[in-house]
Amino acid sequence: CRFIWDTMLAARLLRSDLPADLELVAMRELDVPAWSLTPDQMARIQLLPVDVVASYCAKDCWHTRELYRKQKQCLD
């Protein structure tokens, strides 16, 4: 059986009183700045330069991994 970690679910388990979306949890738990695209940019993400989209996606991946490491220590 394979175990899948869900950072949003773990955020809810650790702090049910606070929002659990990736960016807000990462800002709170990892002390990182906001990295999201504007609503206008998200609406036309397929038209943005590749480096802009790649940077956004890379930050999502990086912060997800770092949250997993931190949350796992708290919930083990």
FENPEJO-V179482 format. One record per backbone hydrogen bond with DSSP energy under -1.0 kcal/mol. CO is the residue of the C=O (numbers start at 1). NH is the residue of the N-H. Records with the same first field share a line. If there is no record, write none. Layout:
CO=NH + NH
This chain:
6=10
7=11
8=12
9=13
10=14
11=15
15=18
21=25
22=26
23=27
24=28
25=29
26=30
38=42
39=43
40=44
42=45
44=47
45=48
49=53
50=54
51=55
52=56
53=57
54=58
55=59
56=60
57=61
58=62
59=63
60=64
61=65
62=66
63=67
64=68
65=69
66=70
67=71
68=72
69=73
70=74
71=75
72=76
